[in-house]
Amino acid sequence: MQAELGSQVTGGTVRVHYAYVARYQYSDVVVRNDNFLRLYAYSDRYQTAGACYIGSSPMGSMIGYPDRLGNQVNRVRITAPHEQLIITAVGEVHLFPTAPEVYDMPLASVQYDVAASEFLSPSPLVNPSSVMSAARTASNHADTLLDTVSNVNRWVHEHVRYQRGPTSVNTTAADVLNSMVGVCQNKTHLALGMLRALGVPARYVSGLLTRQPGETHAWVEFLHPAVGWLAADPTRGVVIDTGTDSLKFAVGRDYSEVTPVSGSFVSRGDGQLEFATAEVYFDRNSINLVDALSLSTPSLV
């Protein structure tokens, strides 16, 4: 639990460090806990992941592997009896502050290869056909790719009221359209459904807002056939924001594929997430897992 990341400077990028901690409480003894963690920073043209350390208390056996979408997944299996589980992660990331040059094109002329089809199709929480009518309204008859994305992103940002409580991360895109309230995950699911309904491949992103940390954030990436994946955030109303305001953990068809912590446990009792929080640092030379624990109650340090 004492591994520490040192400083490293790469020209043309902005180096940040992040820390994450989550605590789970159980009503009876857990004899086995098996979890999949997606808390490593993603590496692509917009950010490069440095070293990252994942910890758990109690400690368990851990293996790491990249999945088919390039997400770094860690699986931790704990067999020591426990009534509380703490997951920690710290990492270093180099963010590229310059957005790519992007040109617009008629939507009718856009062609995607077969690999993009899964990001046009239904997923567990996003059924494009269920929001097709609203998608046409939100697009405001746009006939180019970027205008379509911008109009949908703006519509969700302006019409879906940000509100905690009525929805969850498992609320479907259709349910968000019905209630017109939700948080970042819900706005993202609705935007995903609308873009897919209009023929734009779109995927879910899980990560952090570097200047508004405290919990994980969600946004959309849509596929430009010449440039690749580009960001659109319906919660903030921002399109093609690839600067230093966000830090990506994982991508998938919807939240069900990019959950930061997911798994199962064996116990006669119930379990619940007590809290999860994160922090991003622009002014650190190093970070360790104790920094992640310090985001929790002082008794954990």
Secondary structure, 3 states (H helix, E strand, C coil): CCCEECCCCCCCCEEEEEEEEEEEEEEEEEEEEEEEECCCCCCCCCEEEEEEEEEEECCCEEEEEECCCCCEEEEEEECCCEEEEEEEEEEEEEECCCCCCCCCCEHHHCCCCHHHHHHCCCECCECHHHHHHHHHHHHCCCCEHHHHHHHHHHHHHHHCEECCCCCCCCCCHHHHHHHCEECHHHHHHHHHHHHHHCCCCEEEEEEEECCCCCCCEEEEEEEECCCEEEEEECCCCEECCCCCCEEEEEEECCHHHCCCEEEEEEECCCEEEEEEEEEEECCCCCEEHHHHHCCCCHHHC
